[in-house]
Amino acid sequence: MLPLPHAVDAEVLAEIDRQLDQNPGMTPVPVHKLAANIRLRTKSKLPIAALEGLIVDEAGCRHLPMLFESPRP
């Protein structure tokens, strides 16, 4: 597990877990889209890159496939 940024709270981690629990095992996790969604749902001040890192770490621990799509300009 990655060291957690100081600004991470339990609400952010719980929301990541909830979102990953809802993802079917064979469907790739859309990392950037999920990070943006979590940021809005939790009103987190973490940068998208930090949220993406937490998502990648959690999805990797669960052996979930991931989709690293580019954000639209």
C-alpha positions, 0 to 999 in steps of 0.5 A: 500500500502506498503511504497516504497523503496527509489530506486523505480522510476516511470518507475518501477511502470509503468512497473508493472502496464503495466504487470499486465494490460496484465495479464488476470484476472483469470490467476495467476500472476507469481510473481518471473518471472514477477519481473525478467522480470521487472528488465530486462526491466527497468534496475532496481537496486532493488533486486528481493525481493523488486520488488516481494513485489511491484508486490504482493502489486499491484496484491493484490489491483487488487484482482488478483490470484498470483503464488509464484513459486520457482526460478530455481537454 
